[in-house]
Amino acid sequence: MSDQYYYCLVHKTVEVAEGCKAEDRLGPYPSRAEAQQALAHVAERNEAWDNDPRWNDDEDDDGDDKQGWGPFKS
């Protein structure tokens, strides 16, 4: 029995190490139950990153909204 579990994004199922290719999976997770919650974990992390002020680049230092990125700012 495997000590690591993965969530397959193609089949939407939990797999062991011998499953689908790595680019189609999330993990590893320490248990089948954790792997079953993979998409919820991703959503939680994305929400935290979206609201992290260290990564909030929607405003310039002077408070103006940015349009674009780097040399593509307007």
DRENPA-3360 file (N, C-alpha, C; in nm, 2 decimals, always signed):
BEGIN
1 = MSDQYYYC = +0.08/-0.12/+0.00/+0.00/+0.00/+0.00/+0.09/+0.12/+0.00 ~ +0.05/+0.23/-0.07/+0.13/+0.35/-0.09/+0.12/+0.44/+0.03 ~ +0.22/+0.51/+0.06/+0.22/+0.61/+0.17/+0.19/+0.75/+0.12 ~ +0.18/+0.76/-0.01/+0.14/+0.89/-0.07/+0.03/+0.87/-0.17 ~ -0.06/+0.98/-0.17/-0.17/+0.97/-0.26/-0.18/+1.10/-0.34 ~ -0.23/+1.09/-0.46/-0.24/+1.21/-0.55/-0.39/+1.22/-0.60 ~ -0.42/+1.34/-0.64/-0.55/+1.37/-0.70/-0.53/+1.39/-0.85 ~ -0.59/+1.30/-0.93/-0.58/+1.31/-1.07/-0.68/+1.41/-1.13;
9 = LVHKTVEV = -0.63/+1.52/-1.19/-0.72/+1.62/-1.25/-0.79/+1.57/-1.38 ~ -0.74/+1.47/-1.44/-0.80/+1.41/-1.56/-0.92/+1.32/-1.52 ~ -0.90/+1.23/-1.43/-1.00/+1.13/-1.39/-1.08/+1.18/-1.27 ~ -1.04/+1.28/-1.20/-1.10/+1.33/-1.08/-1.12/+1.23/-0.98 ~ -1.01/+1.15/-0.96/-1.00/+1.05/-0.86/-0.87/+1.05/-0.78 ~ -0.86/+0.98/-0.67/-0.74/+0.97/-0.59/-0.66/+0.85/-0.65 ~ -0.53/+0.87/-0.66/-0.44/+0.77/-0.71/-0.33/+0.75/-0.62 ~ -0.26/+0.63/-0.64/-0.13/+0.61/-0.57/-0.02/+0.65/-0.66;
17 = AEGCKAED = +0.10/+0.63/-0.62/+0.22/+0.68/-0.70/+0.22/+0.63/-0.84 ~ +0.17/+0.51/-0.87/+0.17/+0.45/-1.00/+0.06/+0.50/-1.09 ~ +0.00/+0.61/-1.06/-0.11/+0.66/-1.14/-0.07/+0.74/-1.26 ~ -0.15/+0.84/-1.30/-0.13/+0.92/-1.42/+0.00/+1.00/-1.41 ~ +0.04/+1.07/-1.52/+0.16/+1.14/-1.52/+0.15/+1.26/-1.42 ~ +0.26/+1.31/-1.38/+0.27/+1.41/-1.27/+0.20/+1.54/-1.31 ~ +0.21/+1.58/-1.44/+0.15/+1.71/-1.48/+0.00/+1.71/-1.47 ~ -0.06/+1.59/-1.46/-0.21/+1.58/-1.45/-0.25/+1.56/-1.30;
25 = RLGPYPSR = -0.16/+1.57/-1.20/-0.20/+1.54/-1.07/-0.16/+1.64/-0.97 ~ -0.22/+1.64/-0.86/-0.19/+1.73/-0.74/-0.14/+1.63/-0.63 ~ -0.04/+1.68/-0.56/+0.01/+1.60/-0.45/+0.16/+1.59/-0.45 ~ +0.21/+1.51/-0.36/+0.15/+1.40/-0.29/+0.08/+1.45/-0.16 ~ -0.01/+1.37/-0.11/-0.08/+1.39/+0.01/-0.06/+1.27/+0.10 ~ -0.06/+1.29/+0.23/-0.03/+1.18/+0.32/-0.14/+1.08/+0.34 ~ -0.26/+1.11/+0.30/-0.37/+1.02/+0.31/-0.47/+1.03/+0.20 ~ -0.55/+0.93/+0.18/-0.65/+0.93/+0.07/-0.75/+1.04/+0.10;
33 = AEAQQALA = -0.78/+1.06/+0.23/-0.88/+1.17/+0.26/-0.83/+1.31/+0.23 ~ -0.70/+1.33/+0.25/-0.64/+1.46/+0.22/-0.64/+1.48/+0.07 ~ -0.60/+1.37/-0.01/-0.60/+1.38/-0.16/-0.74/+1.41/-0.21 ~ -0.84/+1.36/-0.15/-0.98/+1.38/-0.19/-1.02/+1.53/-0.18 ~ -0.95/+1.60/-0.09/-0.98/+1.74/-0.06/-0.88/+1.83/-0.14 ~ -0.81/+1.78/-0.24/-0.71/+1.85/-0.31/-0.76/+1.98/-0.37 ~ -0.87/+1.98/-0.44/-0.93/+2.10/-0.50/-0.97/+2.20/-0.40 ~ -1.02/+2.16/-0.28/-1.05/+2.25/-0.18/-0.92/+2.32/-0.12;
41 = HVAERNEA = -0.82/+2.24/-0.11/-0.69/+2.29/-0.06/-0.64/+2.40/-0.16 ~ -0.65/+2.37/-0.29/-0.60/+2.46/-0.39/-0.69/+2.59/-0.38 ~ -0.82/+2.58/-0.37/-0.90/+2.70/-0.36/-0.87/+2.78/-0.24 ~ -0.84/+2.72/-0.13/-0.80/+2.79/+0.00/-0.67/+2.86/-0.02 ~ -0.57/+2.80/-0.08/-0.44/+2.86/-0.10/-0.45/+2.98/-0.20 ~ -0.53/+2.96/-0.31/-0.55/+3.07/-0.40/-0.61/+3.19/-0.34 ~ -0.71/+3.16/-0.26/-0.78/+3.27/-0.19/-0.69/+3.35/-0.10 ~ -0.60/+3.27/-0.02/-0.51/+3.33/+0.07/-0.40/+3.42/-0.01;
49 = WDNDPRWN = -0.36/+3.36/-0.12/-0.26/+3.43/-0.20/-0.32/+3.56/-0.27 ~ -0.44/+3.55/-0.31/-0.51/+3.66/-0.38/-0.53/+3.77/-0.28 ~ -0.54/+3.74/-0.15/-0.57/+3.85/-0.05/-0.44/+3.88/+0.04 ~ -0.33/+3.83/+0.00/-0.20/+3.85/+0.07/-0.15/+3.99/+0.02 ~ -0.14/+4.09/+0.11/-0.09/+4.22/+0.07/+0.06/+4.22/+0.02 ~ +0.13/+4.12/+0.05/+0.27/+4.11/-0.01/+0.27/+4.08/-0.15 ~ +0.15/+4.02/-0.20/+0.14/+3.98/-0.34/+0.04/+4.07/-0.42 ~ -0.01/+4.17/-0.35/-0.11/+4.26/-0.41/-0.04/+4.36/-0.50;
57 = DDEDDDGD = -0.04/+4.34/-0.63/+0.02/+4.43/-0.72/-0.08/+4.51/-0.80 ~ -0.20/+4.52/-0.75/-0.31/+4.59/-0.83/-0.29/+4.74/-0.82 ~ -0.20/+4.79/-0.73/-0.18/+4.94/-0.72/-0.04/+4.97/-0.73 ~ +0.00/+5.09/-0.79/+0.13/+5.14/-0.79/+0.16/+5.19/-0.65 ~ +0.28/+5.23/-0.62/+0.32/+5.28/-0.49/+0.24/+5.41/-0.46 ~ +0.20/+5.48/-0.56/+0.12/+5.60/-0.53/-0.03/+5.58/-0.53 ~ -0.07/+5.45/-0.53/-0.21/+5.42/-0.52/-0.29/+5.41/-0.65 ~ -0.23/+5.44/-0.76/-0.29/+5.43/-0.89/-0.31/+5.29/-0.93;
65 = DKQGWGPF = -0.42/+5.25/-0.99/-0.44/+5.12/-1.05/-0.34/+5.10/-1.16 ~ -0.28/+4.98/-1.17/-0.19/+4.95/-1.28/-0.28/+4.90/-1.40 ~ -0.23/+4.92/-1.51/-0.29/+4.86/-1.63/-0.17/+4.79/-1.70 ~ -0.17/+4.66/-1.69/-0.06/+4.59/-1.75/+0.05/+4.56/-1.65 ~ +0.16/+4.51/-1.70/+0.27/+4.46/-1.61/+0.40/+4.51/-1.67 ~ +0.50/+4.55/-1.59/+0.63/+4.58/-1.63/+0.63/+4.68/-1.74 ~ +0.70/+4.65/-1.85/+0.71/+4.74/-1.97/+0.57/+4.75/-2.04 ~ +0.48/+4.67/-2.00/+0.35/+4.68/-2.07/+0.25/+4.76/-2.00;
73 = KS = +0.29/+4.83/-1.89/+0.20/+4.91/-1.81/+0.16/+5.03/-1.90 ~ +0.04/+5.07/-1.89/+0.00/+5.19/-1.96/-0.01/+5.31/-1.87;
% end
